[in-house]
Amino acid sequence: MTTTAPLLDPRVIALAHYAVLESVLTGTGVRITDAGRERYATTSGETAPITARIYDGIPAEDLAVAGRVLRLITGRADAEPAALRGEPDR
């Protein structure tokens, strides 16, 4: 399916990516510097049209399913270092 306008606003996609990045880094004690934020904003702005084309036409339900699967996989991957050290599940 081809449309003349993206179904998803590229700014929304960029903000979602940034939110995930910041939440992951914050959980590890890593903080994004002002220069890092600026770099991220610049590169996100430049790649937003490409990202919009990539996601264009994918039904919202499919994106939601993909998001749930990726969260599950990420959670399992995050638990692996503790499992390898023999620490109990949290």
N, CA, C and O atoms as CSV, one atom per row, in Angstrom:
chain,resi,resn,atom,element,x,y,z
A,1,MET,N,N,0.837,-1.167,0.000
A,1,MET,CA,C,0.000,0.000,0.000
A,1,MET,C,C,0.890,1.240,0.000
A,1,MET,O,O,1.803,1.359,0.817
A,2,THR,N,N,0.621,2.145,-0.906
A,2,THR,CA,C,1.384,3.375,-0.990
A,2,THR,C,C,0.463,4.547,-0.708
A,2,THR,O,O,-0.645,4.623,-1.239
A,3,THR,N,N,0.926,5.450,0.122
A,3,THR,CA,C,0.150,6.648,0.427
A,3,THR,C,C,1.011,7.865,0.145
A,3,THR,O,O,2.233,7.763,0.043
A,4,THR,N,N,0.373,9.007,0.020
A,4,THR,CA,C,1.127,10.231,-0.211
A,4,THR,C,C,1.648,10.825,1.089
A,4,THR,O,O,2.603,11.602,1.071
A,5,ALA,N,N,1.047,10.479,2.198
A,5,ALA,CA,C,1.487,10.980,3.502
A,5,ALA,C,C,1.713,9.800,4.434
A,5,ALA,O,O,0.947,8.837,4.410
A,6,PRO,N,N,2.751,9.865,5.250
A,6,PRO,CA,C,2.988,8.756,6.180
A,6,PRO,C,C,1.856,8.634,7.189
A,6,PRO,O,O,1.270,9.629,7.618
A,7,LEU,N,N,1.561,7.389,7.558
A,7,LEU,CA,C,0.531,7.146,8.555
A,7,LEU,C,C,1.003,7.542,9.945
A,7,LEU,O,O,0.198,7.894,10.807
A,8,LEU,N,N,2.297,7.483,10.152
A,8,LEU,CA,C,2.871,7.835,11.450
A,8,LEU,C,C,3.685,9.110,11.305
A,8,LEU,O,O,4.422,9.282,10.334
A,9,ASP,N,N,3.550,9.978,12.254
A,9,ASP,CA,C,4.319,11.214,12.260
A,9,ASP,C,C,5.765,10.873,12.616
A,9,ASP,O,O,6.003,10.280,13.667
A,10,PRO,N,N,6.728,11.226,11.781
A,10,PRO,CA,C,8.126,10.902,12.070
A,10,PRO,C,C,8.592,11.429,13.419
A,10,PRO,O,O,9.444,10.816,14.062
A,11,ARG,N,N,8.043,12.560,13.856
A,11,ARG,CA,C,8.439,13.115,15.158
A,11,ARG,C,C,8.003,12.200,16.292
A,11,ARG,O,O,8.710,12.060,17.290
A,12,VAL,N,N,6.831,11.574,16.138
A,12,VAL,CA,C,6.345,10.644,17.161
A,12,VAL,C,C,7.265,9.435,17.235
A,12,VAL,O,O,7.598,8.970,18.325
A,13,ILE,N,N,7.674,8.929,16.085
A,13,ILE,CA,C,8.587,7.785,16.051
A,13,ILE,C,C,9.908,8.152,16.724
A,13,ILE,O,O,10.426,7.387,17.536
A,14,ALA,N,N,10.450,9.312,16.390
A,14,ALA,CA,C,11.721,9.741,16.981
A,14,ALA,C,C,11.602,9.899,18.491
A,14,ALA,O,O,12.499,9.492,19.230
A,15,LEU,N,N,10.507,10.484,18.950
A,15,LEU,CA,C,10.309,10.644,20.395
A,15,LEU,C,C,10.176,9.299,21.093
A,15,LEU,O,O,10.680,9.120,22.202
A,16,ALA,N,N,9.502,8.357,20.452
A,16,ALA,CA,C,9.362,7.021,21.039
A,16,ALA,C,C,10.724,6.351,21.153
A,16,ALA,O,O,11.035,5.751,22.182
A,17,HIS,N,N,11.539,6.446,20.104
A,17,HIS,CA,C,12.883,5.868,20.154
A,17,HIS,C,C,13.703,6.509,21.268
A,17,HIS,O,O,14.403,5.818,22.008
A,18,TYR,N,N,13.614,7.821,21.385
A,18,TYR,CA,C,14.369,8.532,22.414
A,18,TYR,C,C,13.917,8.106,23.807
A,18,TYR,O,O,14.744,7.910,24.697
A,19,ALA,N,N,12.606,7.964,23.995
A,19,ALA,CA,C,12.081,7.564,25.305
A,19,ALA,C,C,12.601,6.189,25.696
A,19,ALA,O,O,12.980,5.968,26.846
A,20,VAL,N,N,12.619,5.267,24.744
A,20,VAL,CA,C,13.133,3.922,25.029
A,20,VAL,C,C,14.615,4.002,25.363
A,20,VAL,O,O,15.065,3.412,26.346
A,21,LEU,N,N,15.372,4.724,24.555
A,21,LEU,CA,C,16.806,4.857,24.795
A,21,LEU,C,C,17.083,5.435,26.174
A,21,LEU,O,O,17.904,4.907,26.924
A,22,GLU,N,N,16.402,6.510,26.501
A,22,GLU,CA,C,16.645,7.158,27.791
A,22,GLU,C,C,16.239,6.254,28.955
A,22,GLU,O,O,16.928,6.225,29.974
A,23,SER,N,N,15.133,5.516,28.824
A,23,SER,CA,C,14.711,4.639,29.924
A,23,SER,C,C,15.690,3.490,30.123
A,23,SER,O,O,15.953,3.089,31.257
A,24,VAL,N,N,16.228,2.960,29.037
A,24,VAL,CA,C,17.208,1.876,29.151
A,24,VAL,C,C,18.478,2.395,29.814
A,24,VAL,O,O,19.003,1.764,30.732
A,25,LEU,N,N,18.965,3.527,29.359
A,25,LEU,CA,C,20.201,4.066,29.917
A,25,LEU,C,C,20.032,4.506,31.362
A,25,LEU,O,O,20.937,4.313,32.173
A,26,THR,N,N,18.901,5.087,31.695
A,26,THR,CA,C,18.652,5.535,33.060
A,26,THR,C,C,18.672,4.355,34.024
A,26,THR,O,O,19.171,4.476,35.142
A,27,GLY,N,N,18.138,3.223,33.602
A,27,GLY,CA,C,18.121,2.029,34.441
A,27,GLY,C,C,19.507,1.501,34.742
A,27,GLY,O,O,19.690,0.780,35.723
A,28,THR,N,N,20.481,1.843,33.925
A,28,THR,CA,C,21.848,1.367,34.132
A,28,THR,C,C,22.724,2.405,34.811
A,28,THR,O,O,23.900,2.154,35.075
A,29,GLY,N,N,22.150,3.578,35.095
A,29,GLY,CA,C,22.928,4.637,35.713
A,29,GLY,C,C,23.634,5.534,34.714
A,29,GLY,O,O,24.279,6.506,35.108
A,30,VAL,N,N,23.523,5.228,33.433
A,30,VAL,CA,C,24.135,6.048,32.391
A,30,VAL,C,C,23.205,7.215,32.097
A,30,VAL,O,O,21.989,7.043,32.017
A,31,ARG,N,N,23.772,8.388,31.939
A,31,ARG,CA,C,22.978,9.578,31.628
A,31,ARG,C,C,23.396,10.122,30.267
A,31,ARG,O,O,24.573,10.074,29.908
A,32,ILE,N,N,22.446,10.629,29.525
A,32,ILE,CA,C,22.730,11.227,28.225
A,32,ILE,C,C,23.153,12.676,28.451
A,32,ILE,O,O,22.477,13.424,29.157
A,33,THR,N,N,24.263,13.061,27.852
A,33,THR,CA,C,24.748,14.435,27.994
A,33,THR,C,C,23.939,15.367,27.095
A,33,THR,O,O,23.196,14.921,26.221
A,34,ASP,N,N,24.097,16.657,27.327
A,34,ASP,CA,C,23.432,17.634,26.461
A,34,ASP,C,C,23.904,17.478,25.018
A,34,ASP,O,O,23.106,17.572,24.086
A,35,ALA,N,N,25.202,17.239,24.837
A,35,ALA,CA,C,25.734,17.034,23.483
A,35,ALA,C,C,25.129,15.780,22.858
A,35,ALA,O,O,24.834,15.755,21.663
A,36,GLY,N,N,24.947,14.748,23.665
A,36,GLY,CA,C,24.323,13.520,23.168
A,36,GLY,C,C,22.878,13.745,22.771
A,36,GLY,O,O,22.416,13.228,21.754
A,37,ARG,N,N,22.168,14.516,23.577
A,37,ARG,CA,C,20.770,14.845,23.237
A,37,ARG,C,C,20.699,15.613,21.922
A,37,ARG,O,O,19.845,15.349,21.076
A,38,GLU,N,N,21.617,16.571,21.768
A,38,GLU,CA,C,21.645,17.364,20.538
A,38,GLU,C,C,21.964,16.483,19.329
A,38,GLU,O,O,21.336,16.614,18.279
A,39,ARG,N,N,22.931,15.596,19.479
A,39,ARG,CA,C,23.298,14.688,18.386
A,39,ARG,C,C,22.122,13.790,18.033
A,39,ARG,O,O,21.826,13.571,16.859
A,40,TYR,N,N,21.451,13.271,19.063
A,40,TYR,CA,C,20.303,12.401,18.822
A,40,TYR,C,C,19.199,13.162,18.094
A,40,TYR,O,O,18.598,12.640,17.155
A,41,ALA,N,N,18.932,14.392,18.526
A,41,ALA,CA,C,17.888,15.197,17.885
A,41,ALA,C,C,18.225,15.455,16.421
A,41,ALA,O,O,17.353,15.383,15.555
A,42,THR,N,N,19.485,15.752,16.150
A,42,THR,CA,C,19.906,16.015,14.772
A,42,THR,C,C,19.756,14.776,13.902
A,42,THR,O,O,19.164,14.835,12.825
A,43,THR,N,N,20.294,13.654,14.373
A,43,THR,CA,C,20.226,12.442,13.553
A,43,THR,C,C,18.804,11.931,13.428
A,43,THR,O,O,18.419,11.425,12.374
A,44,SER,N,N,18.019,12.055,14.485
A,44,SER,CA,C,16.619,11.626,14.406
A,44,SER,C,C,15.854,12.472,13.403
A,44,SER,O,O,15.051,11.953,12.627
A,45,GLY,N,N,16.104,13.775,13.421
A,45,GLY,CA,C,15.436,14.655,12.473
A,45,GLY,C,C,15.800,14.332,11.038
A,45,GLY,O,O,14.958,14.397,10.143
A,46,GLU,N,N,17.061,13.982,10.824
A,46,GLU,CA,C,17.522,13.666,9.474
A,46,GLU,C,C,16.996,12.326,8.984
A,46,GLU,O,O,16.754,12.155,7.789
A,47,THR,N,N,16.818,11.379,9.887
A,47,THR,CA,C,16.358,10.047,9.473
A,47,THR,C,C,14.853,9.869,9.587
A,47,THR,O,O,14.326,8.840,9.163
A,48,ALA,N,N,14.148,10.844,10.147
A,48,ALA,CA,C,12.696,10.716,10.343
A,48,ALA,C,C,11.932,10.401,9.059
A,48,ALA,O,O,11.046,9.547,9.092
A,49,PRO,N,N,12.229,11.048,7.926
A,49,PRO,CA,C,11.483,10.707,6.708
A,49,PRO,C,C,11.704,9.258,6.269
A,49,PRO,O,O,10.786,8.611,5.763
A,50,ILE,N,N,12.913,8.759,6.463
A,50,ILE,CA,C,13.201,7.363,6.107
A,50,ILE,C,C,12.428,6.434,7.028
A,50,ILE,O,O,11.804,5.474,6.576
A,51,THR,N,N,12.473,6.726,8.322
A,51,THR,CA,C,11.745,5.913,9.294
A,51,THR,C,C,10.259,5.895,8.978
A,51,THR,O,O,9.615,4.850,9.067
A,52,ALA,N,N,9.715,7.040,8.613
A,52,ALA,CA,C,8.286,7.116,8.279
A,52,ALA,C,C,7.964,6.233,7.081
A,52,ALA,O,O,6.936,5.556,7.070
A,53,ARG,N,N,8.832,6.233,6.072
A,53,ARG,CA,C,8.589,5.378,4.898
A,53,ARG,C,C,8.671,3.900,5.264
A,53,ARG,O,O,7.914,3.083,4.740
A,54,ILE,N,N,9.588,3.562,6.161
A,54,ILE,CA,C,9.743,2.162,6.569
A,54,ILE,C,C,8.492,1.664,7.284
A,54,ILE,O,O,8.034,0.549,7.031
A,55,TYR,N,N,7.939,2.482,8.174
A,55,TYR,CA,C,6.765,2.090,8.950
A,55,TYR,C,C,5.452,2.308,8.207
A,55,TYR,O,O,4.419,1.790,8.631
A,56,ASP,N,N,5.469,3.056,7.118
A,56,ASP,CA,C,4.254,3.413,6.386
A,56,ASP,C,C,3.490,2.171,5.929
A,56,ASP,O,O,4.065,1.249,5.351
A,57,GLY,N,N,2.208,2.164,6.194
A,57,GLY,CA,C,1.341,1.092,5.723
A,57,GLY,C,C,1.271,-0.124,6.629
A,57,GLY,O,O,0.495,-1.041,6.363
A,58,ILE,N,N,2.058,-0.153,7.685
A,58,ILE,CA,C,1.984,-1.277,8.622
A,58,ILE,C,C,0.844,-0.976,9.587
A,58,ILE,O,O,0.856,0.056,10.258
A,59,PRO,N,N,-0.139,-1.867,9.661
A,59,PRO,CA,C,-1.281,-1.607,10.546
A,59,PRO,C,C,-0.844,-1.414,12.000
A,59,PRO,O,O,0.101,-2.047,12.471
A,60,ALA,N,N,-1.548,-0.536,12.691
A,60,ALA,CA,C,-1.235,-0.240,14.091
A,60,ALA,C,C,-1.244,-1.502,14.945
A,60,ALA,O,O,-0.433,-1.643,15.860
A,61,GLU,N,N,-2.167,-2.421,14.645
A,61,GLU,CA,C,-2.240,-3.669,15.426
A,61,GLU,C,C,-0.953,-4.474,15.265
A,61,GLU,O,O,-0.458,-5.051,16.233
A,62,ASP,N,N,-0.408,-4.515,14.048
A,62,ASP,CA,C,0.830,-5.252,13.811
A,62,ASP,C,C,2.002,-4.598,14.541
A,62,ASP,O,O,2.852,-5.285,15.105
A,63,LEU,N,N,2.039,-3.275,14.525
A,63,LEU,CA,C,3.097,-2.573,15.250
A,63,LEU,C,C,2.992,-2.834,16.751
A,63,LEU,O,O,4.007,-2.980,17.433
A,64,ALA,N,N,1.768,-2.892,17.260
A,64,ALA,CA,C,1.568,-3.163,18.686
A,64,ALA,C,C,2.056,-4.565,19.040
A,64,ALA,O,O,2.705,-4.756,20.069
A,65,VAL,N,N,1.748,-5.538,18.198
A,65,VAL,CA,C,2.205,-6.916,18.441
A,65,VAL,C,C,3.728,-6.967,18.406
A,65,VAL,O,O,4.353,-7.575,19.275
A,66,ALA,N,N,4.319,-6.335,17.407
A,66,ALA,CA,C,5.781,-6.320,17.307
A,66,ALA,C,C,6.398,-5.681,18.550
A,66,ALA,O,O,7.411,-6.159,19.060
A,67,GLY,N,N,5.789,-4.605,19.032
A,67,GLY,CA,C,6.282,-3.949,20.240
A,67,GLY,C,C,6.231,-4.862,21.450
A,67,GLY,O,O,7.167,-4.901,22.248
A,68,ARG,N,N,5.130,-5.602,21.586
A,68,ARG,CA,C,5.011,-6.524,22.730
A,68,ARG,C,C,6.050,-7.634,22.639
A,68,ARG,O,O,6.662,-7.994,23.644
A,69,VAL,N,N,6.253,-8.173,21.451
A,69,VAL,CA,C,7.239,-9.244,21.274
A,69,VAL,C,C,8.642,-8.719,21.575
A,69,VAL,O,O,9.418,-9.382,22.263
A,70,LEU,N,N,8.967,-7.540,21.068
A,70,LEU,CA,C,10.297,-6.982,21.330
A,70,LEU,C,C,10.509,-6.677,22.809
A,70,LEU,O,O,11.614,-6.866,23.319
A,71,ARG,N,N,9.470,-6.207,23.511
A,71,ARG,CA,C,9.591,-5.986,24.962
A,71,ARG,C,C,9.838,-7.305,25.686
A,71,ARG,O,O,10.655,-7.362,26.605
A,72,LEU,N,N,9.144,-8.360,25.281
A,72,LEU,CA,C,9.337,-9.670,25.900
A,72,LEU,C,C,10.763,-10.165,25.672
A,72,LEU,O,O,11.421,-10.633,26.602
A,73,ILE,N,N,11.233,-10.061,24.440
A,73,ILE,CA,C,12.591,-10.501,24.116
A,73,ILE,C,C,13.617,-9.663,24.877
A,73,ILE,O,O,14.586,-10.205,25.410
A,74,THR,N,N,13.412,-8.357,24.929
A,74,THR,CA,C,14.333,-7.479,25.649
A,74,THR,C,C,14.366,-7.819,27.131
A,74,THR,O,O,15.436,-7.849,27.740
A,75,GLY,N,N,13.206,-8.074,27.712
A,75,GLY,CA,C,13.148,-8.458,29.122
A,75,GLY,C,C,13.912,-9.738,29.397
A,75,GLY,O,O,14.633,-9.848,30.389
A,76,ARG,N,N,13.747,-10.695,28.514
A,76,ARG,CA,C,14.480,-11.960,28.679
A,76,ARG,C,C,15.979,-11.755,28.519
A,76,ARG,O,O,16.774,-12.314,29.275
A,77,ALA,N,N,16.363,-10.951,27.530
A,77,ALA,CA,C,17.789,-10.682,27.319
A,77,ALA,C,C,18.380,-9.941,28.513
A,77,ALA,O,O,19.503,-10.222,28.932
A,78,ASP,N,N,17.625,-8.997,29.058
A,78,ASP,CA,C,18.100,-8.249,30.227
A,78,ASP,C,C,18.283,-9.151,31.447
A,78,ASP,O,O,19.129,-8.876,32.298
A,79,ALA,N,N,17.500,-10.220,31.537
A,79,ALA,CA,C,17.582,-11.132,32.679
A,79,ALA,C,C,18.757,-12.106,32.567
A,79,ALA,O,O,19.153,-12.708,33.565
A,80,GLU,N,N,19.307,-12.264,31.395
A,80,GLU,CA,C,20.362,-13.255,31.186
A,80,GLU,C,C,21.636,-13.017,31.994
A,80,GLU,O,O,22.166,-13.979,32.550
A,81,PRO,N,N,22.155,-11.802,32.093
A,81,PRO,CA,C,23.382,-11.634,32.890
A,81,PRO,C,C,23.217,-12.112,34.333
A,81,PRO,O,O,24.110,-12.761,34.877
A,82,ALA,N,N,22.080,-11.796,34.952
A,82,ALA,CA,C,21.838,-12.251,36.329
A,82,ALA,C,C,21.726,-13.766,36.372
A,82,ALA,O,O,22.232,-14.401,37.297
A,83,ALA,N,N,21.067,-14.346,35.380
A,83,ALA,CA,C,20.923,-15.805,35.342
A,83,ALA,C,C,22.289,-16.474,35.201
A,83,ALA,O,O,22.547,-17.508,35.816
A,84,LEU,N,N,23.151,-15.886,34.398
A,84,LEU,CA,C,24.488,-16.450,34.224
A,84,LEU,C,C,25.314,-16.364,35.502
A,84,LEU,O,O,26.195,-17.192,35.738
A,85,ARG,N,N,25.022,-15.349,36.334
A,85,ARG,CA,C,25.717,-15.226,37.621
A,85,ARG,C,C,25.059,-16.073,38.700
A,85,ARG,O,O,25.557,-16.136,39.824
A,86,GLY,N,N,23.942,-16.728,38.374
A,86,GLY,CA,C,23.247,-17.562,39.336
A,86,GLY,C,C,22.358,-16.806,40.291
A,86,GLY,O,O,21.963,-17.346,41.325
A,87,GLU,N,N,22.030,-15.557,39.967
A,87,GLU,CA,C,21.158,-14.758,40.825
A,87,GLU,C,C,19.704,-15.133,40.572
A,87,GLU,O,O,19.339,-15.470,39.446
A,88,PRO,N,N,18.864,-15.077,41.616
A,88,PRO,CA,C,17.444,-15.421,41.441
A,88,PRO,C,C,16.720,-14.379,40.588
A,88,PRO,O,O,17.149,-13.231,40.480
A,89,ASP,N,N,15.614,-14.811,39.989
A,89,ASP,CA,C,14.769,-13.896,39.211
A,89,ASP,C,C,14.193,-12.834,40.117
A,89,ASP,O,O,13.934,-13.080,41.295
A,90,ARG,N,N,13.995,-11.651,39.563
A,90,ARG,CA,C,13.372,-10.568,40.333
A,90,ARG,C,C,11.966,-10.376,39.892
A,90,ARG,O,O,11.267,-9.510,40.418
